[in-house]
Amino acid sequence: MAVAQKQSLEEPKVSNHIAAEALDSSKSALLGRCLEDHWCFELEADSTIPSEYILMQHFLGRSDEKLAQKISKYICARQNINGSWSLYQDGPGDMSATVKAYFALKLAGHSADEVHMVSSRNWVLTNGGAEKVNVFTRITLALFNQLPWRTVPAMPAEIMFLPKWWFFNLNKVSYWSRCVIVPLLIIFAKRPIVSVDEDIGVSELFISDPKNLRTLDKLNFRQPIKSCFLLLDRMLKKLDAYIPRSIRRRAVNRAERWTREHCSGTGGIGAIFPAMVNAVISLKLQGAKDSDPDLVRTLAAIDALILENEEEAYCQPCVSPVWDTCLALSALTEADVALDEPKIINSIKWLFDHQIFTNGDWCQKTPGLSSGGWAFQYENDKYPDVDDTSMVLMALLRAGAYDDATYRKRMDQAVDWILGMQNPDGGWAAFDVDNNAEYLNKIPFADHGALVDPSTADLTARCIEMLAMLGHDRKYTPIARGLNFLKINQESNGSWYGRWGVNYVYGTWSVLAAIGAIGEEKEKPYVQKAARWLEEAQNEDGGWGESCNSYDDRNMAGIGVSTPSQTSWALLGLMSVGRIETPQVKRGINYLLENQNGNSEWDEKIYTGTGFPRVFYLRYHGYSHYFPVWALAYYQRLSANNPTRQAEVMTYLLREDSLSV
């Protein structure tokens, strides 16, 4: 992957006239993207999701040849030169993504003899064969009789009966894991097989005869916890045949009830594609008719994820309207768009219309806590999240909604929910409280390493920033506890890990924004260290960039081709702690000005969003639309060219000079 060079030392200048024009045109363009009362940009993952859509359609016997051909074009267009498919643009080939893409293309009518298929097959065989795929791909291959079910880790349906005090139960895993696992328990109990003709199977991707494979997980006693779980897995498989059918039937029925309860909304179970696919398959296995309301709603939710043009089509992993709307609203209000602008007024109302007041799974750990949060999607009432809720609250505060007594009451309820979701360690996680049983990531099923939902720096910082905007300072107990969590989790180089965005640039921006909001002393060593790390990560072109590869290799922290979104994060972080009229910030602003396109927007194809580190990444199409507007607006408000800031900036520069001496 090409990596931009680090910054030069030439003193930059920012044209105030050009910056003002760029901001005006870009905020107009962002307003123009509004869907009357909210924003919803495309959300793109890797080729795995559209591949799984084709596979699901084949499993269900649903045929739409025209759509399948469009999706296959999309998949083919993203194949690497070496024949593989990656998890993010310019990333290394991934075995599971490649095997699924190859299989989906065969089901869509591509011959194994075609050049791109031969190239893919050669890459797979050269890199260890389809034996190397992850657990979720093994499940897919077992469904289609390409692998024996015995190669899949044991997940007995009796998990539904495990008590809360047991080392593993559904309350100990994350929201996304819960939504995927419960319908999977039905699938594992039934072990369905949809046979495909030999010429459209993928046996040629295996080095060994797949029908003779027994276990793909190897014991490694240098990893004792993982090895113990592997031994337990093998014991469970041997005991499975001895579980009384009546108990198994009760467990499966309980899993079905849970699945149906969580399918009750229009957004589908968990409002995420993998869980919805599992729900559809499990309901069909339980005898659901085509007219079954839960099945109909879930299939409709899946089909709503398809985006299609004349040439290509792909399936999104979910949709992001609440997230897009609150970030666009924050950017536009920072850019001084009039608060009586109809689209601003409508988007505020739209956000309040999507506030959640029903109880969800999070109640298991927080009895007595009232709801009031927001989810990521149009509808996902059982799973509001801390990230969206804090970001929505900040957007509403910037838009003046807190001045309205009715709105204030509802915002206070959301704040109370956030406070009730703080973890014992002082940090905040996304969906649950105290969901940090990291040892569960060692079980064979959890080879994606994201079975739990612990506190993270980026979410903790978000909550601190929101509380500061409400007038709380560092002495406020929730902020003090959160700040302590952040200090403990700062990296040795001064940065912070970004769980939900790529990566250290994202995490460091989030924390510096919080530090600035609470009025932390900028001269404190840990603040200076973080700001210096960001400055040193700047590329020669003035921008910032970081590859998803930094999750695999910490030495890649802050290294990558410059992107508009990551540049904006770095600028917002630096300016939050007083680094405004600095060479680095000016270069960053110039990078945004120089890379604005003819539509007064920015182009960005790099994946800068994170689903599961090392496994699943996201390209938020909205990030290059609203974050640069936000950064330019913030600079215009804080820059020394703003008369109200002249004295403050001069004081800052003099202080920096004295510190350097």
C-alpha positions as CSV (number, residue, x, y, z in Angstrom):
1,M,0.0,0.0,0.0
2,A,1.3,3.4,-0.9
3,V,2.0,5.5,2.2
4,A,2.3,9.3,2.1
5,Q,5.5,10.9,3.3
6,K,5.7,12.7,6.5
7,Q,5.4,16.5,6.7
8,S,8.0,19.0,5.5
9,L,8.9,22.0,7.6
10,E,7.9,24.8,5.3
11,E,5.7,27.5,6.9
12,P,2.3,27.3,5.4
13,K,-0.3,30.0,4.8
14,V,-4.1,29.6,4.7
15,S,-6.0,31.9,2.3
16,N,-8.9,33.2,4.4
17,H,-10.9,34.0,1.3
18,I,-10.5,30.5,-0.2
19,A,-11.2,28.9,3.1
20,A,-14.4,30.9,3.6
21,E,-15.6,30.1,0.1
22,A,-14.8,26.4,0.5
23,L,-16.8,26.3,3.8
24,D,-19.8,28.1,2.3
25,S,-20.0,25.8,-0.7
26,S,-19.4,22.6,1.2
27,K,-22.0,23.3,3.9
28,S,-24.5,24.1,1.1
29,A,-23.6,20.8,-0.6
30,L,-24.1,19.0,2.8
31,L,-27.5,20.6,3.2
32,G,-28.4,19.5,-0.2
33,R,-27.7,15.9,0.8
34,C,-30.5,16.0,3.4
35,L,-33.5,13.8,2.8
36,E,-35.9,16.6,3.9
37,D,-35.5,15.7,7.6
38,H,-32.4,13.5,8.0
39,W,-29.3,12.2,6.3
40,C,-28.5,8.7,5.4
41,F,-25.3,7.9,3.4
42,E,-24.2,4.6,2.0
43,L,-22.5,2.2,4.4
44,E,-20.2,-0.2,2.6
45,A,-18.3,-3.2,4.0
46,D,-16.1,-5.7,2.1
47,S,-17.2,-8.3,-0.5
48,T,-18.3,-10.7,2.2
49,I,-21.8,-9.2,2.8
50,P,-22.9,-9.2,-0.9
51,S,-21.4,-12.7,-1.3
52,E,-23.5,-13.8,1.7
53,Y,-26.5,-12.2,0.2
54,I,-26.2,-14.4,-2.9
55,L,-25.5,-17.5,-0.8
56,M,-28.6,-16.7,1.3
57,Q,-30.8,-16.4,-1.7
58,H,-29.6,-19.7,-3.0
59,F,-30.3,-21.4,0.4
60,L,-33.9,-20.0,0.4
61,G,-34.5,-20.8,-3.3
62,R,-35.2,-17.2,-4.1
63,S,-33.9,-16.3,-7.6
64,D,-33.4,-12.8,-9.0
65,E,-30.9,-13.4,-11.8
66,K,-30.6,-9.8,-12.8
67,L,-29.8,-8.7,-9.2
68,A,-27.3,-11.6,-8.8
69,Q,-25.5,-10.5,-11.9
70,K,-25.2,-7.0,-10.7
71,I,-23.9,-8.1,-7.3
72,S,-21.4,-10.4,-9.0
73,K,-20.1,-7.5,-11.1
74,Y,-19.6,-5.5,-7.8
75,I,-17.7,-8.5,-6.3
76,C,-15.5,-9.0,-9.4
77,A,-14.7,-5.2,-9.5
78,R,-13.1,-5.5,-6.0
79,Q,-10.9,-8.5,-6.7
80,N,-7.2,-8.0,-6.1
81,I,-4.7,-8.5,-8.9
82,N,-3.4,-11.6,-7.1
83,G,-6.9,-13.2,-7.2
84,S,-7.9,-12.6,-3.6
85,W,-10.4,-10.3,-1.9
86,S,-9.5,-8.0,0.9
87,L,-11.4,-6.7,4.0
88,Y,-10.5,-3.1,3.0
89,Q,-9.2,-1.2,0.1
90,D,-5.5,-2.0,-0.6
91,G,-5.5,-4.5,2.2
92,P,-4.0,-8.0,2.1
93,G,-6.0,-10.9,0.7
94,D,-8.3,-12.5,3.2
95,M,-9.0,-16.3,3.0
96,S,-12.6,-16.2,4.2
97,A,-13.6,-13.2,2.1
98,T,-12.0,-14.9,-1.0
99,V,-13.7,-18.3,-0.5
100,K,-17.1,-16.7,0.0
101,A,-16.7,-14.5,-3.1
102,Y,-15.5,-17.4,-5.2
103,F,-18.5,-19.5,-4.0
104,A,-21.0,-16.7,-4.6
105,L,-19.7,-16.1,-8.1
106,K,-20.0,-19.8,-8.9
107,L,-23.6,-19.7,-7.7
108,A,-24.2,-16.7,-9.9
109,G,-23.0,-18.6,-13.0
110,H,-19.3,-17.9,-13.2
111,S,-17.3,-20.9,-14.5
112,A,-14.3,-22.2,-12.5
113,D,-12.3,-21.9,-15.8
114,E,-12.7,-18.2,-16.1
115,V,-9.5,-16.2,-15.6
116,H,-10.5,-14.4,-12.5
117,M,-11.8,-17.7,-10.9
118,V,-8.5,-19.5,-11.7
119,S,-6.6,-16.6,-10.2
120,S,-8.7,-16.8,-7.1
121,R,-8.4,-20.5,-6.7
122,N,-4.6,-20.4,-7.1
123,W,-4.3,-17.7,-4.4
124,V,-6.4,-19.8,-2.0
125,L,-4.4,-23.0,-2.6
126,T,-1.1,-21.2,-2.4
127,N,-2.1,-19.7,1.0
128,G,-3.2,-22.9,2.7
129,G,-6.5,-23.8,1.1
130,A,-10.1,-23.3,2.3
131,E,-9.2,-25.2,5.4
132,K,-8.0,-21.8,6.7
133,V,-11.3,-20.0,6.7
134,N,-12.9,-18.6,9.8
135,V,-15.7,-20.1,11.8
136,F,-18.5,-18.1,10.1
137,T,-17.3,-19.2,6.7
138,R,-17.1,-22.8,7.9
139,I,-20.8,-22.6,8.9
140,T,-21.7,-21.3,5.4
141,L,-19.7,-24.1,3.8
142,A,-21.4,-26.7,6.0
143,L,-24.8,-25.4,5.1
144,F,-24.0,-26.1,1.5
145,N,-22.4,-29.5,2.1
146,Q,-18.9,-28.3,1.3
147,L,-17.6,-29.1,4.7
148,P,-18.8,-31.5,7.4
149,W,-20.7,-29.9,10.3
150,R,-18.2,-31.6,12.7
151,T,-15.6,-29.0,11.7
152,V,-17.7,-26.2,13.1
153,P,-17.2,-25.4,16.9
154,A,-19.9,-26.8,19.2
155,M,-22.7,-24.3,20.1
156,P,-25.4,-26.5,21.8
157,A,-28.9,-25.0,22.0
158,E,-28.8,-25.7,25.7
159,I,-26.8,-22.5,26.0
160,M,-30.2,-20.9,26.4
161,F,-30.5,-22.4,29.8
162,L,-27.2,-21.4,31.2
163,P,-27.4,-19.3,34.4
164,K,-26.0,-15.8,34.7
165,W,-23.3,-16.9,37.1
166,W,-21.9,-19.5,34.7
167,F,-18.6,-18.7,32.9
168,F,-20.5,-18.4,29.6
169,N,-24.0,-17.2,29.0
170,L,-25.8,-14.9,26.6
171,N,-25.6,-11.9,29.0
172,K,-21.8,-12.2,29.0
173,V,-21.5,-11.6,25.2
174,S,-22.0,-8.4,23.2
175,Y,-25.2,-7.3,21.5
176,W,-24.0,-8.2,18.1
177,S,-22.8,-11.7,19.3
178,R,-26.1,-12.3,21.0
179,C,-28.1,-11.5,17.9
180,V,-26.0,-13.8,15.8
181,I,-25.6,-16.6,18.2
182,V,-29.2,-17.3,19.3
183,P,-30.7,-18.0,15.8
184,L,-27.4,-19.9,15.1
185,L,-28.2,-22.3,18.0
186,I,-31.3,-23.4,16.1
187,I,-29.2,-23.9,12.9
188,F,-26.6,-25.8,14.9
189,A,-29.3,-28.1,16.4
190,K,-30.8,-28.8,13.0
191,R,-27.6,-28.9,10.9
192,P,-29.3,-28.3,7.6
193,I,-27.7,-29.1,4.3
194,V,-28.6,-27.7,0.9
195,S,-26.8,-29.7,-1.6
196,V,-25.3,-28.0,-4.7
197,D,-24.2,-29.6,-7.9
198,E,-20.6,-30.6,-7.9
199,D,-19.7,-28.1,-10.7
200,I,-20.8,-25.2,-8.5
201,G,-19.3,-26.4,-5.3
202,V,-15.9,-25.3,-4.0
203,S,-14.2,-28.6,-3.2
204,E,-11.3,-27.5,-5.5
205,L,-10.4,-24.8,-3.0
206,F,-9.3,-27.4,-0.4
207,I,-5.9,-29.0,-0.3
208,S,-7.3,-32.0,1.5
209,D,-10.6,-33.8,0.7
210,P,-13.0,-31.7,2.7
211,K,-15.3,-34.7,3.5
212,N,-12.5,-36.3,5.5
213,L,-11.8,-33.3,7.6
214,R,-12.6,-33.7,11.3
215,T,-11.2,-30.7,13.2
216,L,-9.7,-27.5,11.9
217,D,-8.7,-26.0,15.2
218,K,-5.4,-27.2,16.6
219,L,-4.3,-27.4,20.2
220,N,-1.5,-25.0,21.2
221,F,-0.5,-25.4,24.8
222,R,1.4,-22.2,24.7
223,Q,-2.1,-20.7,24.7
224,P,-3.5,-22.6,27.7
225,I,-6.9,-20.9,27.9
226,K,-7.6,-21.4,24.2
227,S,-6.5,-25.0,24.4
228,C,-8.8,-25.7,27.3
229,F,-11.7,-24.3,25.4
230,L,-10.8,-26.5,22.4
231,L,-10.7,-29.6,24.6
232,L,-14.1,-28.6,26.0
233,D,-15.4,-28.1,22.4
234,R,-14.4,-31.7,21.6
235,M,-16.1,-33.0,24.7
236,L,-19.3,-31.2,23.9
237,K,-19.3,-32.7,20.4
238,K,-19.0,-36.2,21.9
239,L,-21.7,-35.6,24.4
240,D,-24.1,-34.0,21.9
241,A,-25.7,-37.3,20.9
242,Y,-26.6,-38.1,24.5
243,I,-28.6,-34.9,25.2
244,P,-32.3,-36.0,25.6
245,R,-34.4,-34.8,22.7
246,S,-36.9,-33.2,25.0
247,I,-34.3,-31.0,26.5
248,R,-32.9,-30.1,23.0
249,R,-36.5,-29.3,21.8
250,R,-37.1,-27.0,24.8
251,A,-33.8,-25.2,24.2
252,V,-34.5,-24.8,20.5
253,N,-38.0,-23.5,21.2
254,R,-36.6,-21.0,23.7
255,A,-34.1,-19.8,21.1
256,E,-37.0,-19.4,18.6
257,R,-39.0,-17.3,21.1
258,W,-36.0,-15.1,21.7
259,T,-35.4,-14.7,18.0
260,R,-39.0,-13.8,17.3
261,E,-39.1,-11.3,20.2
262,H,-36.0,-9.6,18.7
263,C,-37.5,-9.7,15.1
264,S,-40.6,-7.7,16.2
265,G,-39.4,-4.4,14.7
266,T,-39.2,-3.4,11.1
267,G,-35.4,-3.1,11.2
268,G,-34.8,-6.9,11.7
269,I,-33.1,-8.7,14.5
270,G,-30.3,-6.3,15.8
271,A,-30.7,-4.4,12.5
272,I,-27.5,-6.0,11.2
273,F,-27.3,-8.3,8.2
274,P,-25.5,-11.4,9.6
275,A,-28.0,-11.7,12.5
276,M,-31.0,-11.2,10.1
277,V,-29.7,-13.9,7.7
278,N,-29.4,-16.4,10.6
279,A,-32.9,-15.4,11.8
280,V,-34.4,-16.1,8.4
281,I,-32.7,-19.5,8.1
282,S,-33.6,-20.5,11.7
283,L,-37.2,-19.5,11.3
284,K,-37.5,-21.5,8.0
285,L,-35.9,-24.5,9.8
286,Q,-38.6,-24.2,12.5
287,G,-41.3,-24.5,9.9
288,A,-42.2,-20.8,9.3
289,K,-44.4,-20.3,6.3
290,D,-43.6,-17.7,3.7
291,S,-46.4,-15.6,5.1
292,D,-45.0,-15.7,8.7
293,P,-44.9,-12.0,9.8
294,D,-41.5,-12.3,11.5
295,L,-40.0,-13.9,8.4
296,V,-41.7,-11.4,6.0
297,R,-40.4,-8.4,8.1
298,T,-36.9,-9.8,8.3
299,L,-36.6,-10.5,4.6
300,A,-37.9,-7.1,3.9
301,A,-35.3,-5.6,6.2
302,I,-32.6,-7.5,4.4
303,D,-33.8,-6.5,0.9
304,A,-33.9,-2.9,2.1
305,L,-30.1,-3.1,2.5
306,I,-29.6,-3.6,-1.2
307,L,-28.2,-0.6,-3.2
308,E,-28.5,-0.8,-6.9
309,N,-27.6,1.2,-10.0
310,E,-27.6,0.3,-13.7
311,E,-24.4,-1.7,-13.6
312,E,-23.8,-2.9,-10.0
313,A,-25.5,-3.7,-6.8
314,Y,-24.3,-4.5,-3.3
315,C,-25.7,-5.3,0.2
316,Q,-25.0,-3.0,3.1
317,P,-24.2,-4.5,6.5
318,C,-26.8,-2.1,8.0
319,V,-27.8,1.5,7.6
320,S,-26.6,4.6,9.6
321,P,-29.2,7.3,9.5
322,V,-29.0,8.4,13.1
323,W,-25.3,8.5,13.1
324,D,-25.2,10.4,9.8
325,T,-27.8,12.9,10.9
326,C,-26.3,13.8,14.2
327,L,-22.8,14.3,12.7
328,A,-24.2,16.3,9.7
329,L,-26.1,18.4,12.2
330,S,-23.0,19.1,14.3
331,A,-21.0,20.0,11.3
332,L,-23.7,22.4,10.0
333,T,-24.3,24.1,13.3
334,E,-20.6,24.6,13.8
335,A,-20.6,26.2,10.3
336,D,-23.2,28.7,11.5
337,V,-26.1,27.4,9.4
338,A,-29.2,29.3,10.6
339,L,-31.0,27.3,13.3
340,D,-34.3,28.3,11.7
341,E,-33.2,26.6,8.4
342,P,-36.1,24.1,7.8
343,K,-33.8,21.2,7.3
344,I,-32.1,21.9,10.6
345,I,-35.5,22.1,12.4
346,N,-36.8,19.0,10.7
347,S,-33.6,17.0,11.5
348,I,-33.9,17.9,15.2
349,K,-37.5,16.7,15.2
350,W,-36.5,13.6,13.3
351,L,-33.9,12.7,15.9
352,F,-36.4,13.1,18.7
353,D,-38.9,11.0,16.8
354,H,-36.3,8.2,16.9
355,Q,-35.4,8.4,20.6
356,I,-36.0,5.0,22.3
357,F,-38.0,4.7,25.4
358,T,-38.5,0.9,25.5
359,N,-36.4,-1.5,27.5
360,G,-33.8,-3.7,25.7
361,D,-31.2,-6.3,26.5
362,W,-29.1,-3.7,28.3
363,C,-31.6,-3.8,31.2
364,Q,-30.2,-7.2,32.3
365,K,-27.2,-5.4,33.9
366,T,-28.9,-2.1,34.8
367,P,-32.2,-2.9,36.6
368,G,-34.3,0.2,37.2
369,L,-32.5,2.3,34.7
370,S,-35.0,4.1,32.3
371,S,-34.3,4.2,28.6
372,G,-33.9,7.4,26.5
373,G,-31.1,6.6,24.1
374,W,-30.7,6.4,20.3
375,A,-29.7,3.5,18.1
376,F,-27.6,3.6,14.9
377,Q,-30.3,2.6,12.5
378,Y,-33.8,3.6,11.6
379,E,-35.2,1.0,13.9
380,N,-33.4,-1.0,16.5
381,D,-35.3,-0.4,19.7
382,K,-33.7,-3.1,21.8
383,Y,-30.2,-1.8,21.2
384,P,-29.7,1.9,21.7
385,D,-26.0,2.6,22.0
386,V,-23.8,5.0,24.0
387,D,-21.9,6.3,21.0
388,D,-25.0,7.4,19.0
389,T,-26.7,8.7,22.1
390,S,-23.8,10.9,23.2
391,M,-23.2,12.2,19.7
392,V,-26.9,12.9,19.2
393,L,-27.0,14.8,22.5
394,M,-24.0,17.0,21.5
395,A,-25.6,17.7,18.1
396,L,-28.9,18.7,19.8
397,L,-27.0,20.9,22.2
398,R,-25.2,22.7,19.3
399,A,-28.5,23.2,17.6
400,G,-30.0,24.8,20.7
401,A,-32.6,22.1,21.4
402,Y,-31.8,22.2,25.1
403,D,-33.5,25.7,25.3
404,D,-36.8,24.1,24.6
405,A,-38.4,22.8,27.9
406,T,-40.0,19.7,26.3
407,Y,-36.8,18.8,24.4
408,R,-34.7,19.4,27.6
409,K,-36.7,16.9,29.6
410,R,-36.1,14.2,26.9
411,M,-32.4,15.1,26.6
412,D,-32.0,14.9,30.4
413,Q,-33.5,11.4,30.3
414,A,-30.9,10.4,27.6
415,V,-28.2,11.8,29.8
416,D,-29.4,9.8,32.8
417,W,-29.3,6.7,30.6
418,I,-25.7,7.4,29.6
419,L,-24.7,7.9,33.3
420,G,-26.4,4.6,34.1
421,M,-24.4,2.8,31.4
422,Q,-20.9,3.8,32.8
423,N,-18.8,0.7,33.6
424,P,-17.2,-0.1,36.9
425,D,-13.7,0.7,35.4
426,G,-14.9,4.3,34.7
427,G,-15.2,3.9,30.9
428,W,-18.1,3.4,28.6
429,A,-18.8,0.6,26.2
430,A,-21.2,0.6,23.2
431,F,-24.3,-1.4,24.2
432,D,-23.9,-3.0,27.6
433,V,-22.5,-2.5,31.1
434,D,-19.7,-4.7,32.4
435,N,-19.5,-6.8,29.3
436,N,-15.8,-7.4,29.5
437,A,-15.2,-11.2,29.9
438,E,-12.3,-11.1,27.5
439,Y,-11.5,-14.8,28.1
440,L,-14.6,-15.6,26.0
441,N,-12.6,-14.4,23.0
442,K,-10.6,-17.6,23.4
443,I,-13.5,-20.0,22.7
444,P,-13.3,-21.7,19.3
445,F,-16.4,-20.0,18.0
446,A,-14.9,-16.5,18.7
447,D,-12.1,-16.6,16.2
448,H,-13.1,-13.0,15.2
449,G,-12.0,-11.8,18.7
450,A,-15.0,-9.6,19.3
451,L,-17.4,-11.6,21.4
452,V,-17.6,-8.9,24.2
453,D,-18.1,-5.2,24.5
454,P,-15.6,-3.6,27.0
455,S,-15.0,0.0,27.7
456,T,-13.2,1.9,25.0
457,A,-11.3,5.2,24.9
458,D,-13.3,6.7,22.0
459,L,-16.7,6.1,23.6
460,T,-15.5,7.2,27.0
461,A,-14.2,10.4,25.6
462,R,-17.5,11.0,23.8
463,C,-19.4,10.8,27.0
464,I,-17.0,13.1,28.8
465,E,-17.3,15.7,26.0
466,M,-21.1,15.5,26.1
467,L,-21.2,16.0,29.9
468,A,-18.8,18.9,29.6
469,M,-21.1,20.6,27.1
470,L,-23.8,20.4,29.8
471,G,-21.6,22.4,32.1
472,H,-20.0,19.6,34.2
473,D,-16.2,19.9,35.0
474,R,-13.4,17.6,35.9
475,K,-14.6,17.3,39.5
476,Y,-17.9,15.7,38.4
477,T,-17.6,12.1,39.5
478,P,-18.5,10.4,36.2
479,I,-16.1,12.7,34.3
480,A,-13.3,12.1,36.9
481,R,-13.7,8.4,36.6
482,G,-13.8,8.5,32.8
483,L,-10.7,10.7,32.7
484,N,-8.9,8.3,34.9
485,F,-9.8,5.5,32.5
486,L,-8.4,7.5,29.6
487,K,-5.1,8.2,31.3
488,I,-4.7,4.6,32.2
489,N,-5.3,3.5,28.6
490,Q,-3.1,6.0,26.8
491,E,-0.6,4.3,24.6
492,S,3.1,4.8,25.3
493,N,3.5,7.0,22.2
494,G,0.8,9.3,23.4
495,S,-2.1,8.2,21.2
496,W,-5.3,6.3,22.1
497,Y,-6.7,3.2,20.4
498,G,-9.8,3.7,18.3
499,R,-12.3,0.9,18.6
500,W,-15.0,2.2,16.3
501,G,-12.9,4.2,13.8
502,V,-9.5,3.7,12.2
503,N,-7.6,3.9,14.5
504,Y,-5.2,5.8,16.6
505,V,-6.0,9.0,14.8
506,Y,-9.7,8.4,15.5
507,G,-9.1,7.5,19.2
508,T,-6.7,10.4,19.8
509,W,-9.1,12.9,18.2
510,S,-12.0,11.6,20.4
511,V,-9.9,12.0,23.6
512,L,-8.4,15.4,22.7
513,A,-11.9,16.7,22.0
514,A,-13.0,15.6,25.4
515,I,-9.9,17.1,27.1
516,G,-10.6,20.4,25.4
517,A,-14.3,20.4,26.4
518,I,-13.6,19.9,30.1
519,G,-11.0,22.6,30.2
520,E,-8.1,20.3,31.1
521,E,-4.8,22.2,31.3
522,K,-3.2,21.9,27.8
523,E,0.3,21.9,29.3
524,K,-0.1,18.6,31.1
525,P,2.4,16.1,29.8
526,Y,-0.2,13.5,28.7
527,V,-2.0,16.1,26.7
528,Q,1.2,17.5,25.1
529,K,2.3,14.0,24.3
530,A,-0.9,13.2,22.5
531,A,-0.9,16.4,20.5
532,R,2.7,15.9,19.5
533,W,1.9,12.3,18.3
534,L,-0.8,13.7,16.0
535,E,1.5,16.4,14.7
536,E,4.2,13.9,14.0
537,A,1.8,11.6,12.2
538,Q,1.0,14.3,9.6
539,N,1.8,13.4,6.0
540,E,3.9,15.5,3.7
541,D,0.8,16.5,1.7
542,G,-0.6,18.1,4.9
543,G,-3.2,15.4,5.5
544,W,-3.5,12.5,7.9
545,G,-4.2,8.9,7.1
546,E,-4.1,5.5,8.8
547,S,-4.6,2.1,7.3
548,C,-6.8,-0.6,8.9
549,N,-3.5,-2.5,9.0
550,S,-2.7,-0.6,12.2
551,Y,-5.0,-3.0,14.1
552,D,-2.7,-5.9,13.1
553,D,0.6,-4.0,13.5
554,R,0.9,-1.2,16.0
555,N,4.0,0.1,14.3
556,M,1.6,1.3,11.5
557,A,-0.2,3.6,14.0
558,G,-0.9,6.9,12.2
559,I,0.6,5.7,8.9
560,G,-1.4,5.7,5.7
561,V,-2.5,7.6,2.7
562,S,-4.2,10.9,3.6
563,T,-8.0,11.0,3.7
564,P,-10.4,13.8,4.2
565,S,-12.1,12.2,7.2
566,Q,-8.9,11.3,9.1
567,T,-7.4,14.7,8.3
568,S,-10.5,16.3,9.8
569,W,-10.3,14.2,12.9
570,A,-6.7,15.2,13.5
571,L,-7.5,18.8,13.0
572,L,-10.4,18.8,15.3
573,G,-8.3,17.0,17.9
574,L,-5.4,19.5,17.7
575,M,-7.6,22.5,17.7
576,S,-9.5,21.2,20.7
577,V,-6.4,21.5,22.8
578,G,-5.4,25.0,21.6
579,R,-3.2,24.1,18.7
580,I,-4.8,26.4,16.2
581,E,-2.4,28.7,14.4
582,T,0.3,26.1,14.1
583,P,2.1,25.0,10.9
584,Q,0.5,21.5,11.2
585,V,-3.0,22.8,11.5
586,K,-2.5,25.2,8.6
587,R,-1.1,22.4,6.4
588,G,-4.1,20.2,7.3
589,I,-6.6,23.0,6.4
590,N,-4.8,23.5,3.1
591,Y,-5.0,19.8,2.4
592,L,-8.8,20.0,2.7
593,L,-8.9,23.1,0.6
594,E,-6.7,21.6,-2.2
595,N,-8.7,18.3,-2.3
596,Q,-12.2,19.7,-2.5
597,N,-13.8,18.4,-5.7
598,G,-15.9,20.2,-8.2
599,N,-19.1,19.4,-6.3
600,S,-17.7,21.3,-3.2
601,E,-17.3,17.9,-1.5
602,W,-14.5,15.4,-0.9
603,D,-13.8,12.0,-2.4
604,E,-12.8,9.1,-0.2
605,K,-12.6,5.4,-1.0
606,I,-10.4,4.3,1.9
607,Y,-12.1,2.4,4.7
608,T,-11.9,4.5,7.9
609,G,-14.7,2.9,9.9
610,T,-14.3,-0.1,12.2
611,G,-16.8,-2.9,12.7
612,F,-14.5,-5.5,14.3
613,P,-10.8,-4.8,14.4
614,R,-8.8,-7.2,12.2
615,V,-12.0,-8.8,10.8
616,F,-14.6,-6.3,9.6
617,Y,-14.2,-2.7,8.4
618,L,-16.6,-0.1,7.1
619,R,-16.5,2.7,4.5
620,Y,-18.9,5.4,5.7
621,H,-19.7,7.4,2.6
622,G,-20.8,10.3,4.7
623,Y,-17.5,10.8,6.5
624,S,-16.0,12.7,3.6
625,H,-19.1,15.0,3.5
626,Y,-19.6,16.2,7.0
627,F,-16.2,15.9,8.8
628,P,-14.3,18.3,6.5
629,V,-17.1,20.8,6.9
630,W,-16.8,20.5,10.7
631,A,-13.1,20.9,10.6
632,L,-13.1,24.0,8.3
633,A,-15.9,25.6,10.4
634,Y,-14.1,24.9,13.7
635,Y,-10.9,26.5,12.2
636,Q,-12.8,29.5,11.0
637,R,-14.3,30.0,14.4
638,L,-11.1,29.6,16.4
639,S,-8.5,31.0,14.0
640,A,-6.5,34.1,14.8
641,N,-8.2,35.8,11.9
642,N,-11.4,35.9,14.0
643,P,-11.0,39.1,16.0
644,T,-12.4,37.6,19.2
645,R,-9.7,35.0,19.2
646,Q,-6.7,37.3,18.5
647,A,-5.6,37.7,22.2
648,E,-6.1,34.0,23.1
649,V,-4.1,32.8,20.1
650,M,-1.3,35.2,20.9
651,T,-1.2,34.0,24.5
652,Y,-1.0,30.4,23.3
653,L,1.9,31.1,20.9
654,L,3.8,32.9,23.6
655,R,3.3,30.1,26.0
656,E,4.5,27.6,23.5
657,D,7.7,29.7,22.9
658,S,8.3,29.8,26.6
659,L,7.8,26.0,27.0
660,S,10.2,25.3,24.1
661,V,12.9,27.4,25.8
